Amino acid sequence: MTQQTPRQMHLGLFLQGAGHHVAGWRHPDADSGSENLALLQRAAQTAERAKFDMVFLADGLTSGADAHPSFAVRIEPLCLLSALAMGTTHIGLAATASTTYSEPFHIARAFASLDHLSNGRAAWNVVTTSYDKSAANFTRGNHPAHEQRYAMAGEFVDVVRGLWDSWQDGAVLRDKSSGVYFDASKVHALNHQGPFFSIRGPLNVSRAPQGHPVLIQAGSSSDGQELAARTAEIVFTAQQTLESAQAFYRDLKSRLRKYGRQPEHLHVMPGIFPVIGSSEQEAQDKYAQLQSWVDTTGELSPGALALLSDRLGHDISGYPLDGPLPDLPESNQNKSRAKLLTDLARRDNLTLRQLYHVVAGARGHRIVCGTPVQVADALEEWFLKDAADGFNIMPPYFPTGLDEFVELVVPELQRRGLFRTEYQGRTLRAHLGLTVPANRYD
Ligand SMILES: Cc1cc2nc3c(=O)[nH]c(=O)nc-3n(C[C@H](O)[C@H](O)[C@H](O)COP(=O)(O)O)c2cc1C
């Protein structure tokens, strides 16, 4: 009789050098800086020691002195992951790249290169870039509408996957006796002509160790879910309640069948912002202390308002801070996060100031304050009740916010059999239980 391996959760470290909490860098134990390589390397190694599936670097295409400290300046994620690859051996390496403001050839090349450098640990978080202010940094005219961005993204991903098949396994021969370096019959031009992209190929990187780097998708609107159902292997999402997370999980997984895919071909990973204490009160106090560093003058800074305006998709700086969230039309920018925050504000009757305080910590992701056992309970519940296949862990500050999770919560999850104690393979696909995609030319 074959023994069935029990299902285990997947864990990602959502790494941001100045922490996830907008004021996390002010914590006495925090070291910070999105360009602080020693800190970032240490965090990736800590996550690897804890057997995390991957470390993830988000990315945006705008900046300013009023931005979140983790976003205002940061090392370009693929450059940084190449450096992190050198100091790690097993952990997956995931980064965001935009389908609205990049070229498919560049993206295919960069992620295939990272997969080679890291021996099969690369993943691409496909985003369409929500914020319309991004357009001002590129010479392409206006920010495209939401629907068009997702149409472009669909074609973009197809082209990238096509380029990743350019070289079949065995195409590079290096046969000294015959003088044949390449087997030309195993090298393929894509010759793609579509509504948005026109790309001949082949790619100038050989077949990646994972076949294709792992594909992640992070938009939760209906268009985002449809793209994910067709192409993604991981979905990042923000969810506040068990019920909403379960509904999202069910909805997304039910869309897979029409693309010939099974539920286990895609892992849903909501974000979790853990605040850990030796008692629940201590964790609550720690969270309150972080919040106290946010709004010290009684007036929110323009940066604070920008963070909330971005997430809502509308400029809210003209509204009274101690009044309710106004009725805002659906935005072209960020549909699922705007809806999540609007639902939350209506449900809990929050003022704009209170809503900002929610966003300052976890930007709409789930905040879990408690003892290590309580944090493990929270993860276990969502995992066992079909709300998640794993979690993206978002420490409020680094390195100690991560260290506490790794030293106190991970062993508790392992004790319960919910998380691995050793890696079973060397590639990110192996950690995720995902197969290597067949090459279309094989
Ligand atoms: C965990 C997580 C990480 C994300 N990372 C990025 C990112 O790095 N860059 C980006 O532009 N958007 C990022 N997003 C935002 C999504 O790509 C998307 O724009 C947003 O969720 C709105 O999508 P929707 O309009 O389909 O609802 C992220 C979302 C989540 C949940």
The ligand as an SDF file (V2000), in Angstrom:
LIG
                    3D

 31 33  0  0  0  0  0  0  0  0999 V2000
    1.3090   39.7220   -1.9140 C   0  0  0  0  0  0  0  0  0  0  0  0
    1.1150   40.6680   -3.0410 C   0  0  0  0  0  0  0  0  0  0  0  0
    2.2290   41.1980   -3.6450 C   0  0  0  0  0  0  0  0  0  0  0  0
    2.1000   42.1280   -4.6630 C   0  0  0  0  0  0  0  0  0  0  0  0
    3.2270   42.6320   -5.2240 N   0  0  0  0  0  0  0  0  0  0  0  0
    3.1290   43.5910   -6.1580 C   0  0  0  0  0  0  0  0  0  0  0  0
    4.2900   44.1850   -6.6910 C   0  0  0  0  0  0  0  0  0  0  0  0
    5.3980   43.8360   -6.3150 O   0  0  0  0  0  0  0  0  0  0  0  0
    4.1420   45.1530   -7.6200 N   0  0  0  0  0  0  0  0  0  0  0  0
    2.9170   45.5680   -8.0680 C   0  0  0  0  0  0  0  0  0  0  0  0
    2.8470   46.4490   -8.9180 O   0  0  0  0  0  0  0  0  0  0  0  0
    1.7840   45.0150   -7.5730 N   0  0  0  0  0  0  0  0  0  0  0  0
    1.8680   44.0450   -6.6290 C   0  0  0  0  0  0  0  0  0  0  0  0
    0.7360   43.5010   -6.1070 N   0  0  0  0  0  0  0  0  0  0  0  0
   -0.5610   44.0260   -6.5480 C   0  0  0  0  0  0  0  0  0  0  0  0
   -1.1920   43.1640   -7.5930 C   0  0  0  0  0  0  0  0  0  0  0  0
   -0.3160   42.8790   -8.6440 O   0  0  0  0  0  0  0  0  0  0  0  0
   -2.4210   43.8230   -8.1780 C   0  0  0  0  0  0  0  0  0  0  0  0
   -2.0870   44.9580   -8.8990 O   0  0  0  0  0  0  0  0  0  0  0  0
   -3.3940   44.2380   -7.1390 C   0  0  0  0  0  0  0  0  0  0  0  0
   -3.6010   43.1730   -6.2650 O   0  0  0  0  0  0  0  0  0  0  0  0
   -4.7020   44.6450   -7.8000 C   0  0  0  0  0  0  0  0  0  0  0  0
   -5.0950   43.6750   -8.6800 O   0  0  0  0  0  0  0  0  0  0  0  0
   -6.5500   43.6150   -9.2610 P   0  0  0  0  0  0  0  0  0  0  0  0
   -6.8220   44.9280   -9.9420 O   0  0  0  0  0  0  0  0  0  0  0  0
   -6.5500   42.4310  -10.1840 O   0  0  0  0  0  0  0  0  0  0  0  0
   -7.4680   43.4430   -8.1050 O   0  0  0  0  0  0  0  0  0  0  0  0
    0.8180   42.5410   -5.1010 C   0  0  0  0  0  0  0  0  0  0  0  0
   -0.3110   41.9770   -4.5070 C   0  0  0  0  0  0  0  0  0  0  0  0
   -0.1790   41.0500   -3.4870 C   0  0  0  0  0  0  0  0  0  0  0  0
   -1.3930   40.4640   -2.8840 C   0  0  0  0  0  0  0  0  0  0  0  0
  1  2  1  0
  2  3  1  0
  2 30  2  0
  3  4  2  0
  4  5  1  0
  4 28  1  0
  5  6  2  0
  6  7  1  0
  6 13  1  0
  7  8  2  0
  7  9  1  0
  9 10  1  0
 10 11  2  0
 10 12  1  0
 12 13  2  0
 13 14  1  0
 14 15  1  0
 14 28  1  0
 15 16  1  0
 16 17  1  0
 16 18  1  0
 18 19  1  0
 18 20  1  0
 20 21  1  0
 20 22  1  0
 22 23  1  0
 23 24  1  0
 24 25  2  0
 24 26  1  0
 24 27  1  0
 28 29  2  0
 29 30  1  0
 30 31  1  0
M  END
$$$$
